[in-house]
Each structure stands twice: as C-alpha cells, then as structure tokens.
Amino acid sequence: MGLASAPPAPTSPSDRTGPGHAHWLRVAREAADDLATDTVTREQAGKAPFDEVSRLREAGLLTLLGPAESGGGGADWPTAYAVVREVAAADGSIGQLLGCHYFLSWSAQFFAEPILAARTEQRSAAEEWCWGGGFARQEPPLMLARTSRGLVLDGRQSYTTGVLVADRLAVRAVREDTGEPLAIAVDPTRRGVRIDGDVDTFGQRLAAGGSVEFDDVSVAADDVLGPLSADTDEDFLSPRAALASPAGHLVSVQLLLGMAEGVLAEAREYSRAGQAPSHPAWPVGTAHDPLVLTAYGELTVLTRSASALADQAMEAVQGALALGEDLAYDEYADVSALVAMAEAAASRAAQECTTRALDIIGPRSTSARLGLDRFWRNARTHTLNEPVAHRLRDVGDYFLNGAHPPFVLPA
C-alpha cells in the first residue's frame, strides 16, 4: 500500500476545449477583485447574493465546467479548483457558493448514465443554471415514492448552500419501496417546492443557504440522476461514481486555502502600511517586530505546506477522473485518502490563519469597518459543517490497516 500516489493520466487529449487555465484564472482574479471592493458591506448586510451570482454569470464562471459547444467554458477540474480558491480569498461565502455549484452541476457526470449526463450538462451550460442543494445524508431523509401520477418527492432538507439563488436543486432522496438512496435534480419553481431562508449562521452569510420543503413534488425520469450510497460496499458504486466524494471534498480544501490566503494578504497590507486605512490613528505593529515576523513565518509555512498537499491531491483526482471506468478500487482509495489528508491540513491552516491574523493586527482587528472578523467566522462556520476529526481517523485506518476510506459526500 502506497501513500496516495496519483494514478497515471491517459495520454489522449481532453475533448473539453475552452480558452484554457490561464484565461479562467485571469477572469477569476478580476471577479475576485470586483467582489473585494464591497465584501465587508455586502457581508454585513447579509442579503441573498443575487447580484453576486449575476457577476459570476456575466464573467462566464458559472458555466466554467460546461462543454464549450453548449456555451460552457470547457474547463477542467484543476481550473475550477483554482477559480474557487481565488474567489474564496476575496469572499469566502461566494467561494463556497461557487464551489458547491461546480460540484452539484457536475453530479450527473458522477452518478447518471452517459446520455442523461450529457443532456443535463448541455442544458445546464446553455441556460446558465446556478445549482444549489447537497447530497449529505440526513434524518429524516427525503422520500421518493411511486404513485399513480408517477414519482413524487416529499420531505424537508435542512440548511443547504445556494438554494436561495438556485436554478436547479440537487438533493439526496430515498426510494420509499427499496430504501435505495438517489441523486435527484429538481426545478425550484416546480409546484410543491418551498424555499425558506431561515438560516442564521454567524458566518458564510452570503452562501445563499436555506431549507427546502418538498410537498408532493412531481419528479420526471430525467430528474433522477442515479444511485448514491453512504455505505462502503464496493459493489454498490463504481470507482468513477465514488470519485464524487474526494472531488467534492477537494472543493472544501480550496475554499479553506482561499480563506487562509485571503486573511494573510489583508493582514500583510495593514502591517506594511503601518496603520489601518480606516483608522489612521491606530498604528499597526511594526513590520520589523520579531514576534510579528515569526507569526507571519509560521502561518506562511503552514499555508504553503497545506497548499502543496492540495496540489498533490488535485493531480490525483484529475488523474482518476481521466481514467474513468478504468479506475481500480485501490487507486480510488489512494486518491480518497490523499484528499482527506489535504482537507485536514487546509482546515488547520484556515483556522490558524484566521485566528492569529487577528492577533497580529491586535485590538484594531475588532473594528467592524475593517471586517477582518469575517474570515474567522467564515472559516469556523465551514469547519464546523465539515469537521476533519473523522477524516484523520480514516487516514490512520488507511495507513495502518489498509482500510479504504468510506464514501462520504461533503455537507
């Protein structure tokens, strides 16, 4: 058993032709700069991010992963991960919203048959859908029943990202007759769907989170994307479908790293300026203070180390996606374990950076006008929803006993 080396990628070129990584990274930086101009004001207002989604749509970032022939960006997952990280550095909430959208908009590729997956992907790109929802297991589950009128969906899904602004909802439901868990895509304008913006979190306020109630909602055959499973039964999901777990968790990794890099960048500007821009009378600790230098050094090493591990995980996921149905279960386990390591490292980096950056700035960091607290609140909200203690246990079990990490979709 190796330590999660990336499987070899095939040499055949990708059929997803688009402008390329450099182009989309430039677009993401421009979008992030735009978001950064009013992040504090928007975050404190806490309104549903319709305007922010419009900015992403106009920049072409919503359709980034869609096929170019259908109006999409034709980009790959490494590009999508880089975009999420850039946006998260400026606005963690919108970074989460965008990352969740990428994962859910790709869900048909993981779980659906090829023809349905292509049809869903093409329509999503052509109509520029924004996706919200989630596949995490919950109790009581949503129930999918077969009636004389066809399939109907009932139940309530608690807090999920993006639902307030979504054009499509991707949810997990259980078949009433067999208990089989399924991935389902639902038009939120369909009769019987009620979205409630009842979320009152202290962080990630602009992630458009809310609850969704389904009351006898009609579900068409094409809305049922395919089977899900939270079990470890390898016969239940193909390795290709199981890749939804590490691919989704790697979105979390990039989001956390973006937050860590964002808060360090803002703190560095304050330290270099010698004063806080909004409060000239409040001097920032000298840029030559040994304690300040040591703190920046430690946080830089922590973040860069987590970033290097994330890069390894990203290469592994991309290689596994390229192998498709040729991916073996042992290779999948290697990839899943490596992503778990990267998520644990990124979680620690985000929590350390967002906490200690406030210590570096000192009492001035409590100013609501500076808004530095948003980094800590956003990172802490995310890490509470995506705890890594069980991920570390899975890594230990994999390292010591060779046990395959369980299939767990991100919250």
C-alpha positions as CSV (number, residue, x, y, z in Angstrom):
1,M,0.0,0.0,0.0
2,G,1.4,3.4,-1.0
3,L,0.8,6.8,0.4
4,A,-1.8,8.0,-2.1
5,S,0.2,8.5,-5.2
6,A,-1.7,9.8,-8.2
7,P,-2.8,7.3,-10.8
8,P,-1.3,7.9,-14.2
9,A,-3.4,10.1,-16.5
10,P,-4.0,8.8,-20.1
11,T,-2.1,10.5,-22.8
12,S,-5.1,11.2,-25.0
13,P,-6.0,14.9,-25.2
14,S,-9.2,16.1,-23.4
15,D,-12.3,16.7,-25.5
16,R,-13.3,19.7,-23.4
17,T,-11.9,22.5,-25.4
18,G,-12.0,26.0,-24.0
19,P,-10.0,29.2,-23.5
20,G,-7.6,27.5,-21.1
21,H,-6.4,27.6,-17.5
22,A,-4.6,30.9,-17.7
23,H,-7.7,32.7,-19.2
24,W,-10.0,31.5,-16.5
25,L,-7.6,32.2,-13.7
26,R,-7.4,35.8,-15.0
27,V,-11.2,36.0,-15.1
28,A,-11.4,34.7,-11.6
29,R,-8.9,37.2,-10.3
30,E,-10.9,40.0,-12.0
31,A,-14.1,38.7,-10.4
32,A,-12.4,38.4,-7.0
33,D,-11.1,42.0,-7.3
34,D,-14.6,43.1,-8.1
35,L,-16.0,41.3,-5.1
36,A,-13.3,42.6,-2.8
37,T,-14.3,46.2,-3.3
38,D,-17.5,45.8,-1.3
39,T,-17.1,42.5,0.5
40,V,-17.4,43.9,4.0
41,T,-20.5,45.9,3.2
42,R,-22.2,43.0,1.5
43,E,-21.3,40.6,4.2
44,Q,-22.6,42.8,6.9
45,A,-25.9,43.4,5.0
46,G,-26.3,39.6,4.6
47,K,-28.7,39.8,1.6
48,A,-29.3,36.9,-0.7
49,P,-26.5,37.1,-3.3
50,F,-28.5,37.5,-6.5
51,D,-26.2,40.3,-7.6
52,E,-23.1,38.3,-6.8
53,V,-24.4,35.4,-8.9
54,S,-25.1,37.8,-11.7
55,R,-21.4,38.9,-11.6
56,L,-20.3,35.3,-11.8
57,R,-22.6,34.5,-14.6
58,E,-21.5,37.6,-16.6
59,A,-17.9,36.6,-16.1
60,G,-18.7,33.1,-17.5
61,L,-17.7,31.4,-14.3
62,L,-21.0,29.6,-13.7
63,T,-20.6,27.6,-16.9
64,L,-16.9,27.1,-16.5
65,L,-17.1,23.2,-16.4
66,G,-19.7,23.0,-19.2
67,P,-18.9,21.8,-22.7
68,A,-17.8,24.6,-25.0
69,E,-20.1,23.5,-27.8
70,S,-23.1,24.3,-25.4
71,G,-21.8,27.7,-24.4
72,G,-19.7,26.5,-21.4
73,G,-16.1,27.2,-20.6
74,G,-14.8,23.8,-21.5
75,A,-12.5,23.9,-18.5
76,D,-11.3,21.0,-16.3
77,W,-11.5,20.4,-12.5
78,P,-8.0,21.9,-11.7
79,T,-9.2,25.1,-13.3
80,A,-12.4,25.0,-11.3
81,Y,-10.5,24.4,-8.1
82,A,-8.2,27.4,-8.8
83,V,-11.2,29.6,-9.5
84,V,-12.9,28.7,-6.2
85,R,-9.7,29.4,-4.3
86,E,-9.3,32.9,-6.0
87,V,-12.9,33.8,-5.3
88,A,-12.7,32.5,-1.7
89,A,-9.7,34.6,-0.9
90,A,-11.9,37.7,-1.6
91,D,-15.2,36.4,-0.3
92,G,-15.5,33.1,1.4
93,S,-19.2,32.9,1.2
94,I,-19.2,33.4,-2.6
95,G,-16.3,30.9,-2.9
96,Q,-18.5,28.3,-1.1
97,L,-21.5,29.1,-3.3
98,L,-19.4,28.7,-6.4
99,G,-17.6,25.6,-5.3
100,C,-20.9,24.0,-4.3
101,H,-22.3,24.9,-7.7
102,Y,-19.4,23.3,-9.6
103,F,-19.8,20.1,-7.6
104,L,-23.5,19.8,-8.0
105,S,-23.6,20.9,-11.6
106,W,-21.1,18.0,-12.3
107,S,-23.2,15.5,-10.3
108,A,-24.8,14.0,-13.4
109,Q,-21.3,13.1,-14.6
110,F,-20.7,11.1,-11.5
111,F,-24.0,9.4,-11.0
112,A,-26.0,9.4,-14.2
113,E,-25.8,7.2,-17.3
114,P,-23.7,8.9,-20.1
115,I,-26.7,10.0,-22.3
116,L,-28.5,11.6,-19.4
117,A,-25.3,13.1,-18.0
118,A,-24.6,14.8,-21.4
119,R,-28.1,16.0,-21.7
120,T,-28.1,17.5,-18.3
121,E,-24.7,19.1,-18.7
122,Q,-25.5,20.6,-22.0
123,R,-28.8,22.2,-20.8
124,S,-27.1,23.5,-17.7
125,A,-24.5,25.2,-19.7
126,A,-26.8,26.6,-22.4
127,E,-29.3,28.0,-19.8
128,E,-26.5,29.1,-17.4
129,W,-28.0,27.3,-14.4
130,C,-26.8,28.0,-10.9
131,W,-27.0,24.9,-8.8
132,G,-27.7,24.6,-5.1
133,G,-28.5,21.9,-2.6
134,G,-26.5,18.9,-1.4
135,F,-26.2,15.1,-1.1
136,A,-25.2,14.8,2.5
137,R,-27.1,12.1,4.4
138,Q,-29.8,13.5,6.8
139,E,-32.5,12.2,9.0
140,P,-35.3,12.1,8.3
141,P,-34.5,11.6,4.6
142,L,-36.4,13.0,1.7
143,M,-38.7,10.3,0.3
144,L,-39.2,9.4,-3.3
145,A,-42.5,7.4,-3.9
146,R,-44.1,6.0,-7.0
147,T,-47.7,6.9,-7.3
148,S,-50.4,6.6,-10.0
149,R,-49.2,10.0,-11.2
150,G,-45.6,9.0,-11.3
151,L,-42.7,9.7,-9.0
152,V,-43.2,12.3,-6.2
153,L,-40.8,13.8,-3.7
154,D,-41.7,14.7,-0.1
155,G,-39.8,15.9,2.9
156,R,-37.6,18.8,4.2
157,Q,-33.9,19.3,3.6
158,S,-32.3,21.5,6.2
159,Y,-29.6,24.0,5.6
160,T,-28.0,23.7,2.2
161,T,-25.8,26.0,0.2
162,G,-27.1,28.1,-2.8
163,V,-30.8,27.2,-2.5
164,L,-31.9,30.9,-2.3
165,V,-30.5,31.7,-5.8
166,A,-30.5,28.2,-7.5
167,D,-32.0,27.5,-10.9
168,R,-31.6,23.8,-10.1
169,L,-31.6,21.9,-6.8
170,A,-29.6,18.7,-6.4
171,V,-30.7,16.6,-3.5
172,R,-30.5,13.2,-1.9
173,A,-33.7,11.1,-1.6
174,V,-34.5,7.6,-0.6
175,R,-36.8,5.3,-2.6
176,E,-39.8,4.5,-0.4
177,D,-40.1,0.9,-1.7
178,T,-36.5,-0.2,-1.7
179,G,-34.6,2.3,0.5
180,E,-32.1,3.0,-2.3
181,P,-30.5,6.5,-2.0
182,L,-30.7,8.5,-5.2
183,A,-29.4,11.8,-6.6
184,I,-32.2,14.0,-7.9
185,A,-32.3,17.3,-9.7
186,V,-35.3,19.5,-9.1
187,D,-36.5,22.7,-10.7
188,P,-37.1,25.0,-7.6
189,T,-40.0,26.7,-9.4
190,R,-41.9,23.4,-9.6
191,R,-45.2,23.2,-7.7
192,G,-44.8,22.0,-4.2
193,V,-41.2,23.3,-3.7
194,R,-40.9,25.9,-0.9
195,I,-37.6,27.5,-0.1
196,D,-37.1,29.1,3.3
197,G,-34.2,31.5,4.1
198,D,-34.3,30.5,7.7
199,V,-30.5,30.3,8.2
200,D,-29.0,32.4,10.9
201,T,-25.3,31.4,10.9
202,F,-22.6,33.7,12.2
203,G,-20.5,33.0,9.1
204,Q,-20.9,32.3,5.4
205,R,-23.8,34.6,5.3
206,L,-23.8,35.1,1.6
207,A,-23.7,31.4,0.6
208,A,-27.4,31.6,0.0
209,G,-28.1,28.8,2.5
210,G,-31.6,27.8,3.5
211,S,-34.1,25.0,3.9
212,V,-36.2,23.4,1.2
213,E,-39.5,21.7,1.7
214,F,-40.9,19.3,-0.9
215,D,-44.6,18.6,-0.8
216,D,-45.8,16.1,-3.3
217,V,-43.4,17.4,-6.0
218,S,-43.5,15.6,-9.3
219,V,-40.2,14.1,-10.4
220,A,-39.6,13.2,-14.1
221,A,-37.5,10.2,-15.1
222,D,-34.6,12.5,-16.3
223,D,-34.6,14.2,-12.9
224,V,-33.3,11.0,-11.2
225,L,-29.6,11.2,-11.9
226,G,-28.6,7.9,-10.4
227,P,-27.8,6.0,-7.2
228,L,-26.0,7.3,-4.1
229,S,-24.6,5.4,-1.2
230,A,-23.0,6.3,2.1
231,D,-22.0,2.7,2.5
232,T,-18.6,1.1,2.0
233,D,-19.9,-1.7,-0.2
234,E,-17.7,-1.5,-3.2
235,D,-20.2,-3.3,-5.3
236,F,-22.7,-0.5,-4.9
237,L,-20.9,2.3,-6.7
238,S,-18.3,2.1,-9.4
239,P,-15.0,3.8,-8.6
240,R,-15.9,6.5,-11.1
241,A,-19.1,7.4,-9.2
242,A,-17.3,7.1,-5.9
243,L,-14.9,9.8,-7.0
244,A,-17.7,12.3,-6.2
245,S,-16.5,12.1,-2.6
246,P,-12.9,13.1,-3.0
247,A,-13.7,15.6,-5.8
248,G,-16.3,17.2,-3.6
249,H,-14.1,17.4,-0.6
250,L,-11.3,18.9,-2.6
251,V,-13.6,21.9,-3.2
252,S,-13.6,22.3,0.6
253,V,-9.8,22.2,0.5
254,Q,-9.6,25.0,-2.0
255,L,-12.2,27.0,-0.1
256,L,-10.3,26.8,3.1
257,L,-6.9,27.6,1.5
258,G,-8.5,30.6,-0.2
259,M,-9.7,31.9,3.2
260,A,-6.3,31.4,4.7
261,E,-4.5,33.2,1.9
262,G,-7.1,36.0,1.9
263,V,-6.8,36.9,5.5
264,L,-3.0,36.7,5.4
265,A,-3.0,39.1,2.3
266,E,-5.2,41.6,4.1
267,A,-3.2,41.4,7.4
268,R,0.0,41.9,5.4
269,E,-1.3,45.1,3.8
270,Y,-2.2,46.5,7.2
271,S,1.3,45.6,8.6
272,R,3.1,47.1,5.6
273,A,1.0,50.3,5.6
274,G,1.9,51.0,9.2
275,Q,-1.7,51.9,10.0
276,A,-5.2,50.7,9.4
277,P,-6.6,52.6,6.4
278,S,-10.0,53.2,8.1
279,H,-8.4,54.3,11.4
280,P,-5.1,56.2,10.7
281,A,-4.8,56.9,14.5
282,W,-4.4,53.1,15.1
283,P,-0.8,52.1,14.3
284,V,-0.2,48.6,13.2
285,G,2.6,46.6,14.8
286,T,5.9,47.4,13.1
287,A,6.9,45.3,10.2
288,H,10.2,44.6,11.9
289,D,8.7,43.3,15.2
290,P,10.3,39.8,15.7
291,L,7.0,38.5,17.1
292,V,5.1,39.7,14.0
293,L,7.7,38.3,11.7
294,T,7.7,34.9,13.4
295,A,3.9,34.8,13.3
296,Y,3.9,35.5,9.6
297,G,6.6,33.0,9.0
298,E,4.7,30.2,10.9
299,L,1.4,31.0,9.1
300,T,3.1,31.1,5.7
301,V,4.8,27.7,6.2
302,L,1.5,26.2,7.4
303,T,-0.4,27.6,4.4
304,R,2.2,26.7,1.8
305,S,2.5,23.2,3.2
306,A,-1.2,22.7,3.0
307,S,-1.2,24.1,-0.5
308,A,1.5,21.7,-1.6
309,L,-0.5,18.7,-0.3
310,A,-3.6,20.1,-2.0
311,D,-1.7,20.3,-5.3
312,Q,-0.8,16.6,-4.9
313,A,-4.5,15.7,-4.2
314,M,-5.7,17.7,-7.2
315,E,-3.3,15.9,-9.5
316,A,-4.5,12.6,-8.1
317,V,-8.2,13.5,-8.5
318,Q,-7.6,14.7,-12.1
319,G,-5.8,11.6,-13.0
320,A,-8.5,9.4,-11.5
321,L,-11.2,11.3,-13.4
322,A,-9.3,10.9,-16.6
323,L,-9.1,7.1,-16.1
324,G,-12.9,6.9,-15.8
325,E,-14.2,3.3,-15.6
326,D,-10.6,2.0,-15.8
327,L,-10.0,3.3,-12.3
328,A,-9.4,0.5,-9.8
329,Y,-10.8,0.5,-6.2
330,D,-7.3,0.5,-4.7
331,E,-6.4,3.6,-6.8
332,Y,-9.7,5.2,-5.7
333,A,-8.7,4.5,-2.1
334,D,-5.3,6.2,-2.6
335,V,-7.0,9.3,-4.0
336,S,-9.6,9.5,-1.3
337,A,-7.0,9.2,1.5
338,L,-4.8,11.9,-0.1
339,V,-7.8,14.3,-0.3
340,A,-8.6,13.6,3.4
341,M,-5.0,14.5,4.3
342,A,-5.2,17.7,2.3
343,E,-8.6,18.6,3.9
344,A,-7.2,18.1,7.4
345,A,-4.1,20.3,6.6
346,A,-6.2,23.0,4.9
347,S,-8.7,23.1,7.8
348,R,-5.8,23.6,10.3
349,A,-4.3,26.3,8.1
350,A,-7.6,28.2,7.7
351,Q,-8.3,28.1,11.4
352,E,-4.8,29.1,12.5
353,C,-4.5,31.9,9.9
354,T,-7.9,33.4,10.5
355,T,-7.4,33.4,14.3
356,R,-3.8,34.5,14.5
357,A,-4.1,37.2,11.9
358,L,-6.4,39.0,14.3
359,D,-3.7,38.7,17.0
360,I,-1.1,40.2,14.7
361,I,-3.3,43.2,14.0
362,G,-4.3,43.4,17.6
363,P,-7.2,45.4,19.1
364,R,-7.7,47.2,15.8
365,S,-8.9,43.9,14.2
366,T,-12.1,44.2,16.3
367,S,-13.3,47.1,14.1
368,A,-16.5,46.2,12.2
369,R,-15.4,48.6,9.5
370,L,-12.3,46.6,8.8
371,G,-14.4,43.4,8.7
372,L,-11.4,41.1,9.4
373,D,-13.7,39.0,11.7
374,R,-15.5,37.7,8.6
375,F,-12.5,35.5,7.8
376,W,-12.6,33.8,11.2
377,R,-16.4,33.5,11.1
378,N,-16.5,32.1,7.6
379,A,-13.7,29.6,8.2
380,R,-15.1,28.4,11.5
381,T,-18.6,28.0,10.1
382,H,-17.3,25.9,7.3
383,T,-15.0,23.7,9.5
384,L,-17.9,23.1,11.9
385,N,-20.0,21.8,9.0
386,E,-17.1,19.8,7.6
387,P,-15.2,18.5,10.6
388,V,-12.0,16.7,9.9
389,A,-11.6,14.5,13.0
390,H,-13.2,11.6,11.3
391,R,-11.2,12.3,8.2
392,L,-8.0,11.9,10.2
393,R,-9.3,8.6,11.6
394,D,-9.9,7.4,8.1
395,V,-6.4,8.3,7.1
396,G,-5.0,6.5,10.1
397,D,-7.0,3.4,9.3
398,Y,-5.9,3.5,5.7
399,F,-2.2,3.9,6.7
400,L,-2.2,1.3,9.5
401,N,-4.7,-1.3,8.2
402,G,-5.1,-0.6,4.5
403,A,-8.8,0.1,5.0
404,H,-10.5,2.0,2.2
405,P,-11.8,5.4,3.3
406,P,-15.7,5.4,3.4
407,F,-17.8,7.1,0.7
408,V,-18.9,10.3,2.4
409,L,-20.2,13.2,0.4
410,P,-19.4,16.8,1.5
411,A,-22.0,18.6,3.6
